Amino acid sequence: MRKLNLIVVFNKDLSKVLFCIRAKEPYKGLYNFVGGKVEKDESNDNAAYRELFEETGISCNDITLDHFMDLNYFKYENNIQVYYGILKHEVILIEEKIS
């Protein structure tokens, strides 16, 4: 089963949640949570922090992620690991570089 992660990021006072606007297909131009693929021999937690940093510039110094639940889509052989975290302070977001 292919492992993916989805990361929900809240600001410090829980009044906002972070979304990305997809820059490539599929779903180009639509809103999306942060997330991506868990690479071979990578822990689930490390993959979540890596994807979050790659897509936003938010590091483990800015947020603590908690594993919330897994969603299994057996038809497509996908396991989606849902994480959430509350920012410790204001951050300046960095846009992911698309190659």
KELO-811875 format. One record per residue (C-alpha): chain; residue number from 0; x, y, z; residue in one letter. Coordinates in nm, 3 decimals, padded with zeros to 5 digits. Each point is the difference from the previous one (the first is absolute). Last residue first. Layout:
% residues N
<node mol="A" seq="NUM" xx="X" yy="Y" zz="Z" type="a"/>
...
//
This chain:
% residues 99
<node mol="A" seq="98" xx="01.043" yy="02.157" zz="-01.107" type="s"/>
<node mol="A" seq="97" xx="-00.230" yy="00.179" zz="00.242" type="i"/>
<node mol="A" seq="96" xx="00.167" yy="00.188" zz="00.284" type="k"/>
<node mol="A" seq="95" xx="-00.221" yy="-00.001" zz="00.308" type="e"/>
<node mol="A" seq="94" xx="-00.105" yy="00.344" zz="00.121" type="e"/>
<node mol="A" seq="93" xx="00.157" yy="00.114" zz="00.326" type="i"/>
<node mol="A" seq="92" xx="-00.228" yy="00.107" zz="00.284" type="l"/>
<node mol="A" seq="91" xx="00.118" yy="00.256" zz="00.253" type="i"/>
<node mol="A" seq="90" xx="-00.089" yy="-00.130" zz="00.342" type="v"/>
<node mol="A" seq="89" xx="-00.190" yy="00.135" zz="00.302" type="e"/>
<node mol="A" seq="88" xx="00.051" yy="-00.202" zz="00.318" type="h"/>
<node mol="A" seq="87" xx="-00.043" yy="-00.350" zz="00.147" type="k"/>
<node mol="A" seq="86" xx="-00.210" yy="-00.113" zz="-00.297" type="l"/>
<node mol="A" seq="85" xx="-00.267" yy="-00.254" zz="00.087" type="i"/>
<node mol="A" seq="84" xx="00.032" yy="-00.346" zz="-00.149" type="g"/>
<node mol="A" seq="83" xx="-00.192" yy="-00.267" zz="-00.188" type="y"/>
<node mol="A" seq="82" xx="00.084" yy="-00.330" zz="-00.166" type="y"/>
<node mol="A" seq="81" xx="-00.210" yy="-00.227" zz="-00.223" type="v"/>
<node mol="A" seq="80" xx="00.166" yy="-00.314" zz="-00.138" type="q"/>
<node mol="A" seq="79" xx="-00.153" yy="-00.095" zz="-00.334" type="i"/>
<node mol="A" seq="78" xx="00.038" yy="-00.369" zz="-00.094" type="n"/>
<node mol="A" seq="77" xx="-00.060" yy="-00.054" zz="-00.369" type="n"/>
<node mol="A" seq="76" xx="-00.061" yy="-00.333" zz="-00.180" type="e"/>
<node mol="A" seq="75" xx="-00.242" yy="00.163" zz="-00.247" type="y"/>
<node mol="A" seq="74" xx="-00.297" yy="-00.229" zz="00.083" type="k"/>
<node mol="A" seq="73" xx="00.131" yy="-00.043" zz="00.356" type="f"/>
<node mol="A" seq="72" xx="-00.026" yy="00.368" zz="00.086" type="y"/>
<node mol="A" seq="71" xx="00.125" yy="-00.001" zz="00.357" type="n"/>
<node mol="A" seq="70" xx="-00.028" yy="00.313" zz="00.213" type="l"/>
<node mol="A" seq="69" xx="00.237" yy="00.028" zz="00.294" type="d"/>
<node mol="A" seq="68" xx="-00.054" yy="00.217" zz="00.306" type="m"/>
<node mol="A" seq="67" xx="00.126" yy="00.293" zz="00.208" type="f"/>
<node mol="A" seq="66" xx="00.380" yy="-00.023" zz="-00.003" type="h"/>
<node mol="A" seq="65" xx="00.117" yy="00.305" zz="00.192" type="d"/>
<node mol="A" seq="64" xx="00.231" yy="00.264" zz="-00.145" type="l"/>
<node mol="A" seq="63" xx="00.194" yy="00.242" zz="00.217" type="t"/>
<node mol="A" seq="62" xx="00.053" yy="00.337" zz="-00.165" type="i"/>
<node mol="A" seq="61" xx="00.252" yy="00.277" zz="-00.066" type="d"/>
<node mol="A" seq="60" xx="00.325" yy="-00.173" zz="00.103" type="n"/>
<node mol="A" seq="59" xx="-00.114" yy="-00.312" zz="-00.189" type="c"/>
<node mol="A" seq="58" xx="00.016" yy="00.211" zz="-00.314" type="s"/>
<node mol="A" seq="57" xx="-00.248" yy="00.207" zz="-00.204" type="i"/>
<node mol="A" seq="56" xx="00.160" yy="00.094" zz="-00.335" type="g"/>
<node mol="A" seq="55" xx="-00.335" yy="-00.056" zz="-00.173" type="t"/>
<node mol="A" seq="54" xx="00.012" yy="-00.286" zz="-00.254" type="e"/>
<node mol="A" seq="53" xx="00.341" yy="-00.149" zz="00.076" type="e"/>
<node mol="A" seq="52" xx="-00.033" yy="00.055" zz="00.376" type="f"/>
<node mol="A" seq="51" xx="-00.344" yy="-00.162" zz="00.025" type="l"/>
<node mol="A" seq="50" xx="00.108" yy="-00.288" zz="-00.225" type="e"/>
<node mol="A" seq="49" xx="00.308" yy="-00.065" zz="00.215" type="r"/>
<node mol="A" seq="48" xx="-00.194" yy="00.024" zz="00.329" type="y"/>
<node mol="A" seq="47" xx="-00.259" yy="-00.250" zz="-00.125" type="a"/>
<node mol="A" seq="46" xx="00.265" yy="-00.232" zz="-00.143" type="a"/>
<node mol="A" seq="45" xx="00.193" yy="00.003" zz="00.327" type="n"/>
<node mol="A" seq="44" xx="-00.316" yy="-00.101" zz="00.187" type="d"/>
<node mol="A" seq="43" xx="-00.077" yy="-00.289" zz="-00.237" type="n"/>
<node mol="A" seq="42" xx="00.355" yy="-00.132" zz="00.016" type="s"/>
<node mol="A" seq="41" xx="00.195" yy="-00.011" zz="-00.326" type="e"/>
<node mol="A" seq="40" xx="00.130" yy="-00.333" zz="-00.139" type="d"/>
<node mol="A" seq="39" xx="-00.185" yy="00.056" zz="-00.330" type="k"/>
<node mol="A" seq="38" xx="-00.141" yy="00.351" zz="-00.030" type="e"/>
<node mol="A" seq="37" xx="-00.326" yy="00.113" zz="00.157" type="v"/>
<node mol="A" seq="36" xx="-00.185" yy="00.195" zz="-00.269" type="k"/>
<node mol="A" seq="35" xx="-00.158" yy="00.341" zz="00.031" type="g"/>
<node mol="A" seq="34" xx="-00.157" yy="00.253" zz="00.229" type="g"/>
<node mol="A" seq="33" xx="-00.124" yy="00.355" zz="00.051" type="v"/>
<node mol="A" seq="32" xx="-00.375" yy="00.043" zz="-00.025" type="f"/>
<node mol="A" seq="31" xx="-00.148" yy="00.088" zz="-00.336" type="n"/>
<node mol="A" seq="30" xx="-00.173" yy="00.290" zz="-00.171" type="y"/>
<node mol="A" seq="29" xx="-00.050" yy="-00.019" zz="-00.376" type="l"/>
<node mol="A" seq="28" xx="00.209" yy="00.168" zz="-00.271" type="g"/>
<node mol="A" seq="27" xx="00.132" yy="-00.326" zz="-00.149" type="k"/>
<node mol="A" seq="26" xx="-00.217" yy="-00.297" zz="00.105" type="y"/>
<node mol="A" seq="25" xx="00.230" yy="-00.266" zz="-00.144" type="p"/>
<node mol="A" seq="24" xx="00.200" yy="00.174" zz="-00.117" type="e"/>
<node mol="A" seq="23" xx="00.238" yy="00.271" zz="00.113" type="k"/>
<node mol="A" seq="22" xx="00.012" yy="00.315" zz="00.213" type="a"/>
<node mol="A" seq="21" xx="-00.251" yy="-00.113" zz="00.261" type="r"/>
<node mol="A" seq="20" xx="-00.114" yy="00.283" zz="00.226" type="i"/>
<node mol="A" seq="19" xx="00.110" yy="-00.082" zz="00.353" type="c"/>
<node mol="A" seq="18" xx="-00.218" yy="00.011" zz="00.309" type="f"/>
<node mol="A" seq="17" xx="00.090" yy="00.099" zz="00.355" type="l"/>
<node mol="A" seq="16" xx="-00.266" yy="00.024" zz="00.270" type="v"/>
<node mol="A" seq="15" xx="-00.095" yy="00.319" zz="00.182" type="k"/>
<node mol="A" seq="14" xx="-00.161" yy="00.104" zz="00.331" type="s"/>
<node mol="A" seq="13" xx="00.172" yy="-00.269" zz="00.207" type="l"/>
<node mol="A" seq="12" xx="00.177" yy="00.260" zz="00.222" type="d"/>
<node mol="A" seq="11" xx="00.350" yy="-00.121" zz="-00.097" type="k"/>
<node mol="A" seq="10" xx="-00.072" yy="-00.057" zz="-00.369" type="n"/>
<node mol="A" seq="9" xx="-00.126" yy="-00.342" zz="-00.107" type="f"/>
<node mol="A" seq="8" xx="00.178" yy="-00.241" zz="-00.237" type="v"/>
<node mol="A" seq="7" xx="-00.173" yy="-00.310" zz="-00.140" type="v"/>
<node mol="A" seq="6" xx="00.246" yy="-00.248" zz="-00.153" type="i"/>
<node mol="A" seq="5" xx="-00.093" yy="-00.274" zz="-00.246" type="l"/>
<node mol="A" seq="4" xx="00.232" yy="-00.295" zz="-00.047" type="n"/>
<node mol="A" seq="3" xx="00.035" yy="-00.273" zz="-00.259" type="l"/>
<node mol="A" seq="2" xx="00.095" yy="-00.367" zz="00.022" type="k"/>
<node mol="A" seq="1" xx="-00.049" yy="-00.229" zz="-00.301" type="r"/>
<node mol="A" seq="0" xx="-00.133" yy="-00.345" zz="00.092" type="m"/>
//
